[in-house]
């Protein structure tokens, strides 16, 4: 995999080369290159890691150039006529090969005498925010699933992976026929503009508007993080409510004991690898 953990890791940068340079003396490389051309990015990267002989084949321009051009055309990104593989992995864009998860927590004060078993004055409470971005549907619409809950992560990820926003049997049912956790899932629309993902969805409180910036969390990783930029709630006939994200100028929480808007980090899902 691009890496063994949940995020996608950028392999050591190596320049793409002409296919004739690596296949002229070995017909096996020519055969392998033809097969890799139709493989997804994860497979190409795995081959480069496990086979030293075939690694040069995974760097050829013919494999990365069409992928980069398609990516830049869809997201309206600038495409340079060089470093095809490096560009493909370094460009900021939303990723569809996993679920973005934000680990939220806050310190809850416990009133004296309110618990017969817990003797402390405060307790950490944690919950998670989830965003699963989908590729465009047949009508070209970009949709997403949004969830906020304290349920175990494995349970929430399993539900988000099994839910299909294009499937009437899931999202066409009445709320009374859904599970408690499934009823909390909101279907959002989103777009991508100038490095920002903008989501809109409705819930019982009104229309929620989220703006998140795509980022690389550290060297070697790409587009696996979404940082909060803005969060508002609008209701008909009322002023727009702007939420305080509680971050300082470096992006860290101003109050470490109360972090409701941490960055989202991509948890890669093997079933979605073909969407990278």
N, C-alpha and C positions, 0 to 999 in steps of 0.2 A: 504494500500500500504506500501511498505518499508518505504516510507515517503510521506507526502502530497504534497511536492514540486516536482521540476523537477528531482532531483537526487535520487539515491538509498541510503537509510540510513541503516547502520548496526545496528540491534537491540542489546539490551544488551546481552553480551556474556553469554551463558549458555551451560554447557557440554552436549553432546549427551549421551543418556542412553539406556540401553537395553529395548526392547519393552515389555518384560515380566514384568518389574518392574512397568509399568504404566497401564497395561491392565488386570492384573490378577484378579482384583476385580470388574471390570466394563466392561461388554461386549460391551457397547456403544463405549468405547475407542478403542476396537479392530476393530469395524466396521469403525470408523472414520479414524483410522490409515491406513486401507486398501485403503480407498478413497484418503487420502492425498498422498499416495505413487505415484499416477498417476497425481497429481496436479503440476503446475509450482511453482517456488519459491515464487512468489508474493502471491499466494493463501495460501501456507503454512504459510507465515509470517502474513498474515491477520488473519488467524485462531488463531495464537498464541497471537495476540493483542486483539481480540474481545471476546475470550472465555478462561477464566482462567482454567476451567476444562479440556479443550483440549490442553492447552499449553504444558504440558509434552509430549503429543503425537507428537508435532511438533519438538521435540528435539531428537527423537530416531535415533539410528545409521542407521537403515535400510532406512530411508528417505534420509539422507545426504551422506552416504558413496558412493552409486553408482553415485550420481551427481558429487561428488568431483573426483572420479576416472575417470569418463568420461571427465571432464574438464581438469584434469592434463594430460591425455593421448593425448587429442587434441592439447593442447598448449605446450606439452613437459615440464610440470612443475613437480617439486618434490612433491610427495604425502606422508605425514607422516601417520602412523597407529594410529592416535589419533585426538581428537578435530575436528571431521569431519565437523560439521556445521561452526565452527569458521574458519577453513581453507578455506572452500568454499567461505565465504564472504570476507576474508582478502587477498586472493591471487590477485596479480596484473595481470589483463588480459583485453583485449579489450571487451567492452560490445556492444551487438547488440540490446538492448532494448530501444534505443533512438537515438537522434541526438546530436553530440557534437557541441557546439556553442562557438565561441570566439568573445567577444565584443571588437571591435577595435575603437579607436578614436584618433584624432589629432586636434591641434589648428591651424586653417587656418587664416592667416593674411588677412585683408580686406584693400584694397587700398583706401585712402581717395577719396571720390567722386564717387566710383564705384557702390554705392547703394543709391537709393533715399529714402529708408525706414529704412535701418539699419545704425545706427550712430556709432557703436562700431568699434574698431580697429582690432578685431579678433573674430572668431566664432568657436565653437566646431563642428567638423564634425565626425559623427559616421557611422560605417558599421560593418558587421558581416562576419565571416568565419564559414562555416558549413562542418562537416564531418559526413556522415552516413555510418557506417561499416555494411557489410552484412555477414551473415553466409556463409559457402562454398556452391557453387552451385553443380550441379550434377557431374561436372568434378573435384570437389575439389578445385576450384579456389576461392580465397578470393578477393572480389571486394568492392568498396566503391564509394560513390558519394561525390564530392567536389564542393563547391560553395562559391563564395565571392561576396557580393552585399550589397547595402544599403537599399534594399527593407524591408518593415515591416517583423518582425520575423515570425508572424503568416502565412503570405503569403509564405515565403520561406520554413518553416517547412511543410506546407500543400503540397507544390510541391514535396519536397523531400520524403514525405511519400507516395505520389501517384505514384511516378516514380519507376519503377521496371527495374533494369539493365538487367534482363533476358527477358524482354518483347520487342520484335521487334517493336511493335506498338508505343512505346515511343522513344527508342533510335535507332531504325532502320530508322526513318523518316529523311528526308533531313532537314538541318538547316532552310530552308526557311519556313517550315511548323510548326516550333516551336515558342513558345512565346519568348519574349525578355529575360525573366529570365531563361527559360528552356535552351536556347542556351548557357547560362553561366555555366551550370552544366557539370563538367568533370567526366568521369568514370575512376577510378583509380584501380590499383591492390595494394595489401598490404600483408605484412607478420608481424609476431610477433616474436621477438628474444631478449632474455635477458631483458625483460621488456620494449622494445621499439617497437612501431608500425612504420613501414617504408612503405610509400606510394609513388607510381610513377604514373604519368599521363602526357599526352601531351595536350598542348594548342597551341595557335597561336604563343607564344613566344619560345616554345621548350619543352623539357622534364623537368617537375618539380619533385623534389625529397624531400620529407618531412620525417623527423625523429622526432617522438614524444614519450615522456616517459609517461607511464601509472602511475598515482599517486592517492592517497587518499588525498583530499584537507584538511580534518580535521578528528578528531576522530569521529567515528560513520558513516562515509561515505566510500564507497569502489569503486575504479576504475572508478570514475565518472569524472576524470580530465585527460587531456592530455597536457603535458608541452612541449614547443618547445625545441628541441635539435639542429637541423640542418635544413637548407633550402637552396637548391641549384637549379640552372637552367643550363641545358646543351643544347648546340646547335651543330649540326654537323660541324666539322672543327673549332670550337672556344673553348677557355678555359672555364672551368666551372665557373659560377658566384656564389659566396657564399654571401648570404644575411646576413647583420648585424641584429641580432634579437633584439638588443637594450636592453638587460637585464644585470643586475648587478649580482654579485656573489650570491645574495640571491633570484634571480629570479624575482626581481621587475624591472620595466622599468627605465633605466638610465635617461630618459627624460620623466617626467610625462605628458608633453603636447604632446607627440608623441608616441603612443603605437599601433604599427601595428601587434604585435605578442603576444597577451595575451593568457593565458591558455584557452584551450577548456574545457567547462563544459557540462556534459551530461544533456540534457533535455529529461526526460523519456517520452515515448509515450505508452499509454495504449494498443494500437494495437500490440505492440511488446513485451509485458510482457512475453510471452511464450519463448522468446529467452534468458532470463536471465539465 
